[in-house]
Amino acid sequence: MAFLVVGPDFARAQGELEEIIVTAEKREQSLQDVAAAVTAFTDTYIAEAGIVNAKDIAAHIPGMHLAVFSRMQALPTLRGAQSGEDSPGLDQPVAMFVDGVYKGRVTDWDLALFDVERIEVLRGPQGTLFGRNVVGGLINVITKKPTDTTRVVVEAGGGNLNLVDLKGVVSAPVSEGAGLFGSITFSTRTRDGYTFNPVSGNYLDSIDKQAAKGQLRFTPSDSYEMLWQADVLRDTGFGQHRDYIGAAPESPEFGGFVPDDDPSVSHQASDGGIDRTAWGTSMEIDWSTPLGEVKSISAYFEDEAKLPATDGMGSPLPGLFVETQEYELNQFSQELRLHGDDSINGRLDWVLGLYYLNIDHARDRSFSHDFAEGTFLGDLQLDIFGNTDPQFLQSFQAVRTDSISGFFQGTYSVTDAFRLTLGGRYTRDKKDGVVRHAGSSFIFSTGEDFSLPLSATFSKFTPRATVELDVSEDVMVYATYSEGFKSGGFIQFGLDRPQDHQVPLNPETAKNTEIGLRSAWLRNRLTANLTAYSVDYTDLQVSQLLPDGTFLQTNAGRAEADGIDLELNAAITQNLTAWLNYSYFDGTYTYFPGFTGNKMVAPENAYTAGISWFVEFNSGNELRFRLDMQHKDEYFQDPDNSPGIMNGLDNIMNASVNWTIGPNWQLTVWGKNLRDERAFNYLNDSSVFMLSAQQLAAGLTSRAANYIEPRTWGLSAQYSFE
């Protein structure tokens, strides 16, 4: 099922919805011809919705959530596929690709999006064409490429919280006669924090992010093209709030601290933040040969990040729970594929390829704990060790991943109206590394220092089969069976014995059955698309901090999820469009000792809806107005379904007004979260760290909370010509 997200540019031609070309199947297709659950955001939608990072993308996808535990730990969830574990030895179930390059680590979601052509979101397992670690789905970001047209865009904006947003792009022929074109893109975004910390006197959650990208495109002939890209990102945002909510601690060490109900204030001993530098380069080659279209994508990427002292529990007591991290990643990937569309008298469209990925990933993660007497853990430590002296654990893990795979997919037109697609991918992952512990934290460590080697190999064949039937020129139905594979791997800390860290988690698999309807009505003024799916997950990899202060890190056995995706887009008039994107999800852990029967991590009902209206004046100027709303039912954040550890969005409203003046100027006024809803982004139970045994016995709890951003607004001016 292909889904279309519209904007005002879709209602130009006599009120019709216009066509979007996507590459969700590794080849160019009209979005409405793709037999898969795909949502595409156009450049107009991205600009008018103010999508500048991955959190913005997730907010516009019903059923998707991007939980942020720290500024270098983003944990994506889609169709119930979720993992709370982010160590180098394991992977995430939802991946991102930027211009064909895999971005699958927790810091990779820290993007600076500008000059983007479109964003494609593929729901469900994508194990054939995209491969490993996409059991829940993926985000495919495609940036704009330099052409033979000179294009200059400069944009300056500001807003509340002293926002300063500057962006620019210059794209032009370098040597048109030689077929050489280039572009340079830059962006810088700074903003003050929105959460006050009375303990330090600082404002947290500031933005200080810069990014740049250069491209050279060489087209010496109609049959050959090379595209070189290089990009860099610098992020030094200060602070991240972890707000304490719940019962007031009884321990006298808290000095009578009483938590407040103000999400804009967070009493925490450590501010946190991020210090990250990432850069990458890639070479993409397209070559038309008698055998078919050859594409090669070679890419190298480096990422280094430091997390300063961060409070994980929202505690005003210095040292109660402090975490620091250092992170380093080097990645090389090579994809080679061959595509043909004229085999067997033009009835067979096929693609086959090879893919290699090498990742060297190391993380040094340290915890220090100074538990207060009169709290559950403080008294437990006193009972076991006879003291409440500070405890410290330094945990280091470095893992090298070598992954190689081969894949194929072919679509055969049995008749002009009936098509059959078969595909498959074989993946082999080898992981080698080391895990080291020093120090002692009785809740997270084994109590002894160790250094142990890690080694394991995982392999999987993931097939796909799809049948499509054109009921009419504007109505298509399809049915798909597909599988996804998330590699196994190693846990960094939190296990009972040193040797347990050498035992890998099993690979996670997803078997997806899906039927879909895609339809256009009223001369393409209305599209109605419906998908119904059922996914059987096996060996789900789960990790969470349990209420007793220990970590649950294991394979969850099995889970089953059923759902429906509905998307409606309407060109109500030539000037007015409206859309609704709705998701229903019902997922349960069917075999998970201690948690069997619990709900999976996704909202039951979620939707985004909006309208976009424009009017064009005789002078050629144009006024555009956009309003959208996002809603997600409350849902449990973790497999244990802890009461109070729930996320959701209650009708978040966003709006923008754009005034186009002549061919070159645009003025925009925008607002996000206009109702100033402070919904939870991430929660963890802090009760055993903060409360006494008597308070716990009485049913009292406490939590550490991270909220979505408050109401923000701003204005920008853009000058462009081409």
PyMOL commands that set and color helices and strands:
alter all, ss='L'
color gray80, all
select helices_A, chain A and resi 8-11+31-33+43-49+54-59+106-109+176-178+252-254+343-346+376-385+498-502+687-690+693-697
alter helices_A, ss='H'
color red, helices_A
select strands_A, chain A and resi 2-4+21-22+29-30+38-42+64-70+73-78+94-98+101-103+116-123+137-143+151-159+163-175+180-191+195-197+202-204+207-221+224-235+243-246+275-289+292-311+322-342+348-369+391-413+418-440+450-472+475-486+508-521+526-538+541-545+551-555+558-571+576-591+605-616+622-636+646-661+665-672+680-685+702-707+712-721
alter strands_A, ss='S'
color yellow, strands_A
deselect
rebuild
show_as cartoon
